[in-house]
Amino acid sequence: MQSPRYALVAYVDSPVGEFVENLRRELHPEMPHLAAHITLLPPRFLKGSEGQALQMVARICDQAEPFEVTLGDMQSFMPSTPTVFIRVAFGAARLQELHDQLNKQALACTEEWTYIPHLTVVKMPTGEAAEKALQISRQRWLQYQGFKRLLLDRLTFVREDSPNSWIDLAPVRLGGSLVSP
């Protein structure tokens, strides 16, 4: 049995998160539902135990204060991958800094792509489908009237259960400690 992969995400539980989830269902209804989130550590295999990784996350996040991010333009990672996303405009440097602090020891990973702070909308099966999804997403994003600013005060350590299926292991507060489930 292959070792599971782990990631660290900030769930977007707000109207903009609902907007992204609804848009994802519209653009790619066959995909399993994933909660809207900003990824701090993309999926990776651990270099230590789950407990060691969680302790490190808690220690680093305890020293990090909550911060705001503002979502910017709708973009795509084409041609690298057929993924449509909303770029983090304000707060991206803080996300990058936190990513770099966490990408060490038990969580160290040489990532396939350069880390770019973003909120994924949808990963499509082909580049052509991604181009169409990007056009629709840009139109919908221009029409979106809600707040595009988010407070990141809690992250969640997750483990892959099966392809496109993730289990929340532990929420971690920024400037705090592990959150009781």
C-alpha positions in Angstrom: 0.0 0.0 0.0 1.3 3.4 -1.0 1.8 6.1 1.7 -0.9 8.7 1.7 -0.3 12.3 0.6 -0.9 15.3 2.9 -1.6 19.0 2.3 -2.3 22.1 4.3 -5.2 24.3 3.3 -7.2 27.3 4.4 -10.9 26.7 3.7 -12.9 29.6 2.3 -16.2 29.5 4.2 -17.7 32.7 2.9 -19.8 33.9 -0.1 -16.8 33.8 -2.3 -16.2 30.2 -1.4 -19.8 29.4 -2.2 -19.4 31.2 -5.5 -16.3 29.1 -6.4 -18.0 25.8 -5.4 -21.1 26.6 -7.4 -19.0 27.6 -10.4 -17.0 24.4 -10.1 -20.2 22.3 -10.1 -21.4 24.2 -13.2 -18.1 23.8 -15.1 -17.2 20.2 -14.2 -20.2 18.5 -12.6 -18.5 15.0 -12.9 -15.8 15.9 -10.4 -16.3 15.1 -6.7 -17.2 18.1 -4.6 -14.2 19.7 -2.9 -14.6 22.6 -0.5 -13.2 25.9 -1.7 -9.7 26.5 -0.3 -6.4 28.2 -0.6 -3.6 25.7 -0.5 -0.5 26.5 1.6 1.2 23.2 1.1 0.3 21.3 -2.0 -0.1 17.5 -1.8 3.1 15.7 -0.6 4.4 12.6 1.0 5.8 13.0 4.5 9.4 12.8 5.4 8.5 11.8 8.9 5.4 10.7 10.9 2.0 12.3 10.7 2.4 13.3 14.3 5.8 15.0 13.6 4.3 16.9 10.7 1.3 18.1 12.8 3.6 19.2 15.6 5.6 21.3 13.2 2.5 22.8 11.7 1.2 23.7 15.1 4.5 25.2 16.2 4.9 27.4 13.1 1.2 28.5 13.0 1.4 29.4 16.6 3.9 32.1 15.7 2.0 33.3 12.6 -0.6 36.0 13.1 -3.9 35.9 11.2 -3.9 38.0 8.0 -6.1 39.1 5.2 -5.9 38.2 1.6 -7.7 39.8 -1.3 -8.6 37.8 -4.4 -7.5 39.2 -7.8 -8.0 38.1 -11.4 -9.3 34.8 -12.8 -6.4 33.0 -14.4 -5.2 29.6 -15.7 -2.1 27.5 -15.3 -2.2 26.6 -19.0 -0.3 25.1 -20.6 1.3 23.4 -17.6 -2.0 22.1 -16.2 -5.7 22.7 -17.3 -6.5 24.5 -14.0 -8.5 27.7 -13.6 -7.9 29.7 -10.5 -8.3 33.1 -8.8 -5.0 34.6 -8.0 -4.3 36.0 -4.5 -3.6 39.7 -5.2 -3.0 41.1 -1.6 -1.5 38.8 1.0 0.3 36.6 -1.5 3.7 37.4 -0.1 2.5 36.4 3.4 1.2 33.1 2.0 4.5 32.5 0.2 6.4 33.2 3.5 4.2 30.8 5.5 4.5 28.2 2.7 8.3 28.4 2.8 8.4 28.1 6.7 6.2 25.0 6.5 7.9 23.3 3.6 10.6 21.8 5.8 11.5 18.7 7.9 8.6 16.3 7.9 6.7 18.3 5.3 9.7 19.1 3.0 8.9 18.5 -0.6 10.4 19.5 -4.0 7.2 20.6 -5.6 6.3 19.9 -9.2 5.3 23.5 -9.8 6.3 26.8 -8.3 4.0 27.8 -5.4 1.6 30.5 -6.5 -1.0 31.6 -3.9 -4.4 31.0 -5.4 -7.9 29.7 -5.0 -8.6 26.9 -7.4 -11.8 27.1 -9.3 -11.6 23.9 -11.4 -9.2 21.5 -12.9 -10.5 20.4 -16.3 -9.7 17.2 -18.3 -8.2 19.0 -21.3 -6.6 22.3 -22.2 -9.5 23.1 -24.6 -12.0 22.6 -21.8 -9.9 24.7 -19.5 -9.9 27.6 -22.0 -13.7 27.5 -22.2 -13.9 27.3 -18.4 -11.6 30.3 -18.0 -13.8 32.4 -20.3 -17.0 31.5 -18.4 -15.2 32.0 -15.0 -13.9 35.4 -16.0 -17.4 36.6 -17.0 -18.9 35.2 -13.7 -16.1 36.8 -11.6 -16.7 40.2 -13.2 -20.3 39.9 -12.2 -19.6 38.7 -8.6 -20.7 41.5 -6.2 -19.5 40.0 -2.9 -16.4 40.7 -0.8 -13.1 39.5 -2.3 -11.2 39.9 1.0 -10.7 37.0 3.3 -9.3 36.6 6.8 -7.0 33.6 7.1 -7.0 32.7 10.8 -7.2 28.9 10.5 -5.6 26.2 8.4 -6.5 22.6 8.1 -4.0 19.7 7.9 -5.5 17.1 5.5 -4.7 13.6 4.2 -5.7 12.1 0.9 -8.1 9.2 1.4 -8.4 8.3 -2.3 -8.1 10.3 -5.6 -9.9 13.6 -5.2 -11.0 12.7 -1.6 -9.4 14.3 1.4 -9.9 13.9 5.1 -9.5 16.8 7.6 -7.1 15.7 10.2 -6.6 18.8 12.3 -7.6 22.4 12.2 -4.8 24.8 13.4 -5.3 28.4 14.3 -2.8 31.0 13.3 -1.5 32.7 16.4 -3.0 29.9 18.5 -3.0 26.2 18.7 -4.7 23.1 17.5 -8.5 23.7 17.4 -10.8 21.2 19.2 -12.9 19.3 16.6 
